[in-house]
Amino acid sequence: MTTTATTSTRTYSSLKAAWIPLAALCLAFFVEMVDNTLLSIALPTIGRDLGSGTTALQWVTGAYSLTFGGLLLTSGSIADRLGRRRVLLVGLAVFGVLSLAVVFVHTTGELIALRAGLGIAAAAMAPITNSLVFRLFDDKALRMRAMTVMITVGMSGFVLGPLLGGTALAHVSWEWLLVINAPIALIAAIGVRLGVAADRREDLTDDKLDLPGAALSITAIGLGCYSLTSGVEHGWLSAITLMSIIGSAGALTAFIRHERRSKAPMLDLKLFSNGTVRGATIAQAGTSIAMASVMFGLILHFQYAYGWSPVKAGLANLPIIVTMLAATPLSEWLAKQYGHRIACLIGAGFLAGSLLGLAWGVEHGYFAIAVCMVAMTIGLRTIMTICAVALVDAMPSNRTSIGTALNDTAQEVGTSIGTAVVGTLIAVLVTTALPAGAWSEDLVTSFFHGERITYAVLALVVGVVAAAGALALTDSRATEEPEPAMA
């Protein structure tokens, strides 16, 4: 293994040399991403076993996403103070233990509480896995390639969750979908412990933890994400939705005022005066709107309109994973040739074009849809990797975890927006209750019509958001001019 070293740290000269820590970080990222979608396919089975109603089942998945999204910034802030590797190891340990605790679950309420706890543990892992990748390499080209591997593995987990869950349910009980997380977390923790250098005091901040800022950010993000889900479920003018929106806006306003006045803010808002930080955050939200809307929309399309099984519907998403791998040379070439700004603008064009293509392709068979999935993934791959690298590079060295937390929070908010947009438009344009079993020809026709309008609207939204973010980036060609490794 070839490495270069300085006092109390270790860097690697190739991805191959760093395979142990890189594999461990990828495993940690995979398990937290796959847990977002793994149980979705098992909800009917869980409902029968625990006697759950529809609303309760929604909270089985919603509890995870709300605690996960709401705590990302707080976890990143804690990691920048207490140590990134230390917080990740604690998160992995808690995630593994809680996953084993599913064997003691006997009611839906207990499962919801367990899922909320898993979301908290995942929030302690997500921003730190990406941050630690930067510690492994001095070379910016290697950082970008490592980030490519991380994003591919993470998105694979998100996409493959329903497929893996559906396949496993044919052989084991639903509890095993969570129990399997424990050995994965253990292996990841061992790899991190062996391959990732311990935190150095000089790389951390000595600022006190901003507890009021943490509470306000959790409230703002949590209520914001819930209001989008509530709008679809209860209606946008319902009392609970309006109260959530008002509460989120109030908490966000209070958070901004507090952070501006605080001597040690959790999120220094002055960072947003940097175009790279501002642009990368906005662009990442755009990619997640596209990703979540297509994933959610096509799950309905394949399983309801086409009548495909969960396993077949999961396999239908494989073009996304294959393209994530195959598009690596193209994305790196775009960054080298044109710089971050132009490369991400091209990526935004692919995103908007793919969504417009889906508006046409949903009525023209799976091949047309698969082509659009490939085009979308090229855009995703380009923007997500470049912006993740650029955002962390733009952060002070003792704020890298809050940088990756900001990256992940933008993606989580984008995911909530994308899902809400599709759910709302389908409810308005087609039906508020999608019937199970075979659909009538009229309902399928109506569903296709709703999809056409939905994807056309999303093409405009995603194109504007992603392009606006890209325009704020610099012309950096980081992969073309890597910094030399430290001797």
C-alpha positions as CSV (number, residue, x, y, z in Angstrom):
1,M,0.0,0.0,0.0
2,T,1.5,3.3,-1.1
3,T,0.7,6.2,1.1
4,T,2.1,9.6,2.0
5,A,2.0,10.7,5.6
6,T,2.3,13.7,7.8
7,T,2.0,13.9,11.6
8,S,-1.1,12.1,12.8
9,T,-2.6,11.8,9.3
10,R,-2.4,9.4,6.3
11,T,-3.2,10.0,2.7
12,Y,-3.2,7.6,-0.2
13,S,-1.8,7.9,-3.7
14,S,-4.5,5.8,-5.5
15,L,-8.0,4.4,-5.0
16,K,-6.5,0.9,-4.9
17,A,-4.2,1.8,-2.1
18,A,-7.2,3.3,-0.1
19,W,-9.5,0.3,-0.8
20,I,-10.1,-0.5,2.9
21,P,-11.2,2.9,4.2
22,L,-12.9,3.7,0.9
23,A,-14.9,0.5,1.0
24,A,-15.8,1.1,4.6
25,L,-17.0,4.6,3.9
26,C,-19.0,3.4,0.9
27,L,-20.6,0.7,3.1
28,A,-21.6,3.3,5.6
29,F,-23.1,5.5,2.9
30,F,-24.8,2.5,1.2
31,V,-26.5,1.3,4.4
32,E,-27.9,4.7,5.3
33,M,-29.2,5.3,1.7
34,V,-30.7,1.9,1.2
35,D,-32.6,2.3,4.5
36,N,-34.4,5.2,3.0
37,T,-36.3,2.9,0.6
38,L,-35.7,-0.7,1.8
39,L,-38.9,-1.0,3.9
40,S,-41.2,0.6,1.4
41,I,-41.7,-2.7,-0.4
42,A,-42.5,-4.4,2.9
43,L,-45.2,-2.0,4.1
44,P,-48.1,-4.3,3.2
45,T,-46.5,-7.2,5.1
46,I,-45.7,-5.0,8.1
47,G,-49.3,-3.8,8.1
48,R,-50.6,-7.3,8.3
49,D,-48.1,-8.4,11.0
50,L,-48.5,-5.4,13.3
51,G,-52.2,-4.5,12.5
52,S,-51.2,-1.1,11.2
53,G,-53.4,1.4,9.4
54,T,-52.4,3.4,6.3
55,T,-51.4,6.5,8.2
56,A,-49.2,4.5,10.6
57,L,-47.4,2.8,7.8
58,Q,-46.6,6.2,6.2
59,W,-44.9,7.1,9.4
60,V,-42.8,3.9,9.3
61,T,-40.9,5.5,6.4
62,G,-41.6,9.2,7.3
63,A,-40.1,9.0,10.8
64,Y,-36.8,8.0,9.3
65,S,-36.7,10.7,6.6
66,L,-37.8,13.5,9.0
67,T,-35.2,12.8,11.7
68,F,-32.5,12.1,9.1
69,G,-33.2,15.3,7.1
70,G,-33.7,17.5,10.2
71,L,-30.5,16.5,12.0
72,L,-28.0,16.6,9.1
73,L,-26.7,20.2,9.8
74,T,-26.6,19.6,13.5
75,S,-24.6,16.3,13.1
76,G,-22.2,18.0,10.8
77,S,-21.7,20.8,13.3
78,I,-21.1,18.3,16.1
79,A,-18.6,16.4,14.0
80,D,-16.6,19.5,13.3
81,R,-16.2,20.0,17.0
82,L,-15.9,16.5,18.5
83,G,-14.2,14.7,15.6
84,R,-15.5,13.4,12.3
85,R,-14.2,9.8,12.6
86,R,-15.3,9.6,16.2
87,V,-18.9,10.7,15.4
88,L,-19.1,8.4,12.5
89,L,-18.0,5.4,14.6
90,V,-20.6,6.3,17.2
91,G,-23.3,6.6,14.5
92,L,-22.4,3.2,13.0
93,A,-22.5,1.6,16.5
94,V,-25.9,3.1,17.3
95,F,-27.2,2.2,13.8
96,G,-26.2,-1.4,14.2
97,V,-27.6,-1.8,17.7
98,L,-30.9,-0.2,16.8
99,S,-31.2,-2.4,13.7
100,L,-30.9,-5.5,15.9
101,A,-33.5,-4.1,18.2
102,V,-36.2,-4.8,15.6
103,V,-36.5,-8.3,17.0
104,F,-38.2,-6.8,20.1
105,V,-40.7,-4.7,18.1
106,H,-44.4,-5.8,18.5
107,T,-46.4,-2.7,17.7
108,T,-46.4,-0.1,14.9
109,G,-45.6,2.6,17.5
110,E,-42.4,0.8,18.5
111,L,-41.4,0.4,14.9
112,I,-42.0,4.1,14.2
113,A,-39.8,5.0,17.2
114,L,-37.1,2.6,16.1
115,R,-37.1,4.1,12.6
116,A,-36.8,7.6,14.0
117,G,-33.8,6.4,16.0
118,L,-32.3,4.9,12.9
119,G,-32.8,8.3,11.1
120,I,-30.9,10.0,13.9
121,A,-28.0,7.6,13.7
122,A,-27.9,7.9,9.9
123,A,-27.8,11.7,10.2
124,A,-24.6,11.2,12.3
125,M,-23.1,9.2,9.4
126,A,-24.2,10.8,6.2
127,P,-22.3,14.2,6.2
128,I,-19.2,12.6,7.7
129,T,-18.7,9.7,5.2
130,N,-18.3,12.3,2.3
131,S,-16.2,14.6,4.5
132,L,-13.7,11.8,5.4
133,V,-13.2,10.9,1.7
134,F,-11.4,14.2,1.4
135,R,-9.1,13.2,4.2
136,L,-7.9,10.1,2.3
137,F,-6.4,12.0,-0.7
138,D,-4.5,15.2,-1.3
139,D,-4.9,14.9,-5.1
140,K,-8.1,16.6,-6.3
141,A,-8.5,14.2,-9.2
142,L,-8.5,11.3,-6.8
143,R,-10.9,13.1,-4.6
144,M,-13.3,13.5,-7.5
145,R,-13.0,9.8,-8.5
146,A,-13.5,8.7,-4.9
147,M,-16.6,10.9,-4.6
148,T,-17.9,9.3,-7.8
149,V,-17.6,5.9,-6.2
150,M,-19.3,7.1,-3.1
151,I,-22.2,8.7,-5.0
152,T,-22.6,5.7,-7.2
153,V,-22.8,3.3,-4.2
154,G,-25.1,5.6,-2.3
155,M,-27.5,6.1,-5.3
156,S,-27.4,2.4,-6.0
157,G,-28.6,1.8,-2.4
158,F,-31.4,4.3,-2.9
159,V,-32.5,2.8,-6.2
160,L,-32.0,-0.9,-5.3
161,G,-33.8,-0.6,-1.9
162,P,-37.2,-1.8,-3.2
163,L,-35.6,-4.5,-5.4
164,L,-33.5,-5.9,-2.5
165,G,-36.4,-5.7,-0.1
166,G,-38.8,-7.4,-2.5
167,T,-36.3,-10.2,-3.3
168,A,-35.5,-10.8,0.4
169,L,-39.2,-10.9,1.4
170,A,-39.7,-14.0,-0.8
171,H,-37.4,-15.9,1.6
172,V,-37.3,-14.2,5.0
173,S,-39.5,-12.2,7.3
174,W,-39.5,-8.4,7.1
175,E,-37.5,-8.0,10.3
176,W,-34.4,-9.3,8.5
177,L,-34.4,-6.2,6.3
178,L,-33.2,-4.3,9.3
179,V,-31.2,-7.0,11.1
180,I,-28.9,-7.2,8.1
181,N,-27.8,-3.6,8.8
182,A,-25.9,-4.7,12.0
183,P,-23.1,-6.8,10.4
184,I,-22.8,-4.2,7.6
185,A,-22.3,-1.4,10.1
186,L,-19.8,-3.5,12.0
187,I,-17.7,-4.2,8.9
188,A,-17.8,-0.5,8.0
189,A,-16.8,0.5,11.5
190,I,-13.8,-1.9,11.4
191,G,-12.7,-0.5,8.1
192,V,-13.0,3.1,9.3
193,R,-11.1,2.3,12.4
194,L,-8.2,0.7,10.5
195,G,-8.0,2.9,7.4
196,V,-9.1,6.4,8.4
197,A,-6.6,8.6,10.3
198,A,-7.7,9.8,13.7
199,D,-8.9,13.4,14.0
200,R,-6.3,16.0,14.7
201,R,-7.2,18.8,17.1
202,E,-6.0,21.5,14.7
203,D,-8.5,20.3,12.1
204,L,-11.5,20.8,14.4
205,T,-13.1,24.0,15.6
206,D,-13.1,25.0,19.3
207,D,-16.3,27.0,18.9
208,K,-19.1,26.0,21.3
209,L,-22.0,24.0,19.9
210,D,-24.7,26.4,18.8
211,L,-27.7,24.7,20.6
212,P,-30.3,27.3,19.8
213,G,-29.2,27.2,16.2
214,A,-29.4,23.4,16.2
215,A,-32.9,23.4,17.6
216,L,-34.1,26.0,15.1
217,S,-32.6,24.2,12.1
218,I,-34.1,20.9,13.2
219,T,-37.5,22.6,13.6
220,A,-37.3,24.4,10.2
221,I,-36.1,21.5,8.2
222,G,-38.3,18.9,9.9
223,L,-41.5,21.0,9.6
224,G,-40.6,22.0,6.1
225,C,-40.2,18.3,5.0
226,Y,-43.4,17.3,6.8
227,S,-45.4,20.1,5.3
228,L,-44.6,18.8,1.8
229,T,-45.7,15.3,2.8
230,S,-48.8,16.6,4.6
231,G,-49.8,18.7,1.6
232,V,-50.0,15.5,-0.5
233,E,-51.8,13.5,2.3
234,H,-54.1,16.1,3.8
235,G,-54.4,18.8,1.2
236,W,-52.4,22.1,0.8
237,L,-55.1,24.2,2.5
238,S,-55.6,21.8,5.5
239,A,-55.0,23.2,9.0
240,I,-52.1,20.8,9.7
241,T,-50.3,21.6,6.4
242,L,-50.7,25.4,6.8
243,M,-49.5,25.2,10.4
244,S,-46.5,23.2,9.4
245,I,-45.6,25.7,6.7
246,I,-46.0,28.7,9.0
247,G,-44.0,26.9,11.7
248,S,-41.2,26.1,9.3
249,A,-41.1,29.6,7.9
250,G,-41.0,31.0,11.4
251,A,-38.3,28.7,12.6
252,L,-36.2,29.5,9.5
253,T,-36.6,33.2,10.0
254,A,-35.5,32.8,13.6
255,F,-32.6,30.6,12.6
256,I,-31.3,33.2,10.1
257,R,-31.6,36.0,12.7
258,H,-29.9,33.9,15.4
259,E,-27.0,32.8,13.1
260,R,-26.3,36.4,12.0
261,R,-26.0,37.5,15.7
262,S,-24.3,34.5,17.1
263,K,-20.5,34.7,17.8
264,A,-20.2,31.0,17.1
265,P,-22.9,30.1,14.6
266,M,-23.7,26.5,13.6
267,L,-23.9,27.6,10.0
268,D,-22.0,30.8,9.2
269,L,-24.3,32.5,6.7
270,K,-21.4,34.5,5.3
271,L,-20.3,31.3,3.6
272,F,-23.2,31.9,1.2
273,S,-21.5,35.0,-0.1
274,N,-19.2,32.5,-1.8
275,G,-20.7,31.7,-5.2
276,T,-19.4,28.1,-5.1
277,V,-21.1,27.4,-1.8
278,R,-24.4,29.0,-2.8
279,G,-24.4,27.6,-6.3
280,A,-23.4,24.0,-5.3
281,T,-26.2,24.0,-2.7
282,I,-28.9,25.2,-5.1
283,A,-27.7,22.8,-7.9
284,Q,-27.7,19.8,-5.6
285,A,-31.3,20.6,-4.6
286,G,-32.2,20.6,-8.3
287,T,-30.6,17.1,-8.9
288,S,-32.6,15.6,-6.0
289,I,-35.9,17.1,-7.2
290,A,-35.2,15.3,-10.5
291,M,-34.1,12.1,-8.9
292,A,-36.9,11.8,-6.4
293,S,-39.6,12.8,-8.8
294,V,-38.5,10.3,-11.4
295,M,-38.0,7.5,-8.9
296,F,-41.4,8.1,-7.3
297,G,-43.2,8.6,-10.5
298,L,-41.8,5.5,-12.2
299,I,-42.5,3.3,-9.2
300,L,-46.2,4.1,-9.8
301,H,-45.8,3.8,-13.6
302,F,-44.2,0.4,-13.6
303,Q,-46.2,-1.3,-10.8
304,Y,-49.6,0.3,-11.4
305,A,-49.9,1.3,-15.0
306,Y,-47.8,-1.6,-16.3
307,G,-48.8,-4.1,-13.5
308,W,-45.2,-5.2,-13.0
309,S,-44.0,-7.0,-9.9
310,P,-41.8,-5.1,-7.3
311,V,-38.8,-7.2,-8.4
312,K,-39.3,-6.4,-12.1
313,A,-40.0,-2.7,-11.3
314,G,-36.7,-2.6,-9.3
315,L,-34.8,-4.2,-12.2
316,A,-36.3,-1.6,-14.5
317,N,-34.2,1.1,-12.7
318,L,-30.9,-0.6,-13.5
319,P,-30.1,1.9,-16.3
320,I,-29.6,4.5,-13.6
321,I,-27.0,2.4,-11.8
322,V,-25.2,1.3,-14.9
323,T,-25.0,4.9,-16.2
324,M,-23.7,6.1,-12.9
325,L,-20.7,3.9,-13.5
326,A,-20.3,4.3,-17.2
327,A,-20.7,8.1,-17.2
328,T,-17.6,8.7,-15.0
329,P,-15.2,9.4,-17.9
330,L,-17.6,11.8,-19.5
331,S,-18.3,13.8,-16.4
332,E,-14.6,14.1,-15.6
333,W,-13.9,15.1,-19.2
334,L,-16.6,17.8,-19.0
335,A,-15.1,19.2,-15.8
336,K,-11.5,19.2,-17.2
337,Q,-12.5,20.6,-20.6
338,Y,-15.0,23.3,-19.6
339,G,-14.7,23.9,-15.9
340,H,-17.3,23.4,-13.2
341,R,-19.7,26.1,-14.3
342,I,-20.1,25.0,-17.9
343,A,-20.0,21.3,-17.0
344,C,-22.8,21.7,-14.6
345,L,-24.8,23.8,-17.1
346,I,-24.5,20.9,-19.5
347,G,-25.6,18.6,-16.7
348,A,-28.7,20.8,-16.1
349,G,-29.5,20.6,-19.8
350,F,-29.4,16.8,-19.5
351,L,-31.7,16.9,-16.5
352,A,-34.3,19.2,-18.1
353,G,-34.0,17.3,-21.4
354,S,-34.5,13.9,-19.8
355,L,-37.7,15.1,-18.0
356,L,-39.1,16.6,-21.2
357,G,-38.2,13.2,-22.8
358,L,-40.2,11.4,-20.1
359,A,-43.2,13.7,-20.8
360,W,-43.2,12.1,-24.2
361,G,-41.8,8.7,-23.4
362,V,-44.2,7.5,-20.8
363,E,-46.7,6.6,-23.6
364,H,-44.0,5.0,-25.9
365,G,-42.8,2.0,-23.9
366,Y,-40.0,1.1,-21.6
367,F,-37.2,1.7,-24.1
368,A,-38.0,5.4,-24.4
369,I,-38.2,5.6,-20.6
370,A,-34.8,3.9,-20.3
371,V,-33.1,6.3,-22.7
372,C,-34.5,9.2,-20.6
373,M,-33.2,7.5,-17.4
374,V,-29.7,7.3,-19.0
375,A,-29.8,11.0,-20.0
376,M,-31.0,12.0,-16.5
377,T,-28.3,10.0,-14.8
378,I,-25.5,11.7,-16.9
379,G,-26.8,15.0,-15.6
380,L,-27.1,13.8,-12.1
381,R,-23.7,12.2,-12.1
382,T,-22.0,15.4,-13.5
383,I,-23.7,17.9,-11.1
384,M,-23.7,15.8,-8.0
385,T,-20.0,14.9,-8.1
386,I,-18.7,18.3,-9.2
387,C,-20.8,20.2,-6.6
388,A,-20.0,17.9,-3.8
389,V,-16.3,18.3,-4.4
390,A,-16.6,22.1,-5.0
391,L,-18.7,22.7,-1.9
392,V,-16.3,20.9,0.5
393,D,-13.2,22.5,-1.2
394,A,-14.8,25.9,-0.6
395,M,-15.3,25.3,3.1
396,P,-12.7,26.2,5.8
397,S,-10.7,23.2,6.7
398,N,-12.4,23.0,10.2
399,R,-15.9,23.1,8.6
400,T,-15.8,20.3,6.1
401,S,-18.4,18.2,7.9
402,I,-20.9,21.2,8.0
403,G,-20.1,21.6,4.3
404,T,-21.1,18.0,3.4
405,A,-24.1,18.3,5.8
406,L,-25.2,21.3,3.8
407,N,-24.8,19.3,0.6
408,D,-26.9,16.4,2.1
409,T,-29.5,18.7,3.5
410,A,-30.0,20.4,0.1
411,Q,-30.5,16.9,-1.4
412,E,-32.9,15.8,1.3
413,V,-35.0,19.0,0.8
414,G,-34.9,18.5,-2.9
415,T,-36.1,14.9,-2.4
416,S,-39.1,16.0,-0.4
417,I,-39.9,18.7,-3.0
418,G,-39.7,16.2,-5.9
419,T,-41.9,13.6,-4.2
420,A,-44.4,16.2,-3.2
421,V,-44.6,17.7,-6.7
422,V,-45.3,14.3,-8.3
423,G,-47.8,13.3,-5.6
424,T,-49.7,16.5,-5.8
425,L,-49.9,16.7,-9.6
426,I,-50.9,13.0,-9.9
427,A,-53.6,13.6,-7.2
428,V,-54.9,16.7,-9.0
429,L,-54.6,15.4,-12.6
430,V,-55.5,11.7,-12.1
431,T,-56.9,10.5,-8.8
432,T,-56.3,10.9,-5.1
433,A,-56.5,7.1,-4.5
434,L,-54.5,4.8,-6.9
435,P,-56.4,1.5,-6.9
436,A,-54.5,-1.8,-6.6
437,G,-54.8,-4.6,-9.1
438,A,-55.4,-4.2,-12.8
439,W,-56.2,-0.7,-14.0
440,S,-58.9,0.1,-16.4
441,E,-57.9,1.4,-19.8
442,D,-59.4,4.8,-19.0
443,L,-57.4,5.1,-15.8
444,V,-54.2,4.2,-17.5
445,T,-54.8,6.8,-20.2
446,S,-55.6,9.4,-17.5
447,F,-52.4,8.5,-15.6
448,F,-50.3,8.9,-18.8
449,H,-51.8,12.3,-19.4
450,G,-51.0,13.3,-15.8
451,E,-47.5,12.1,-16.2
452,R,-47.0,14.2,-19.3
453,I,-47.9,17.4,-17.6
454,T,-46.0,16.5,-14.4
455,Y,-42.7,15.8,-16.1
456,A,-43.1,18.9,-18.3
457,V,-43.6,21.1,-15.2
458,L,-40.6,19.3,-13.5
459,A,-38.4,19.9,-16.6
460,L,-38.9,23.7,-16.2
461,V,-38.5,23.6,-12.4
462,V,-35.4,21.4,-12.4
463,G,-33.8,23.2,-15.4
464,V,-34.2,26.6,-13.8
465,V,-32.9,25.5,-10.3
466,A,-30.0,23.5,-11.5
467,A,-28.9,26.1,-14.1
468,A,-29.2,28.9,-11.5
469,G,-26.9,26.9,-9.2
470,A,-24.4,26.1,-12.0
471,L,-24.1,29.8,-13.0
472,A,-22.8,30.7,-9.5
473,L,-19.9,28.2,-9.8
474,T,-16.4,29.0,-10.9
475,D,-14.5,27.9,-14.0
476,S,-12.3,25.6,-11.9
477,R,-10.9,22.6,-13.6
478,A,-9.9,20.8,-10.4
479,T,-9.4,17.4,-12.0
480,E,-7.0,18.9,-14.5
481,E,-4.8,20.7,-11.9
482,P,-4.5,18.4,-8.9
483,E,-2.6,19.6,-5.9
484,P,0.6,17.6,-5.3
485,A,0.5,15.0,-2.5
486,M,2.2,16.1,0.7
487,A,5.6,14.6,1.3
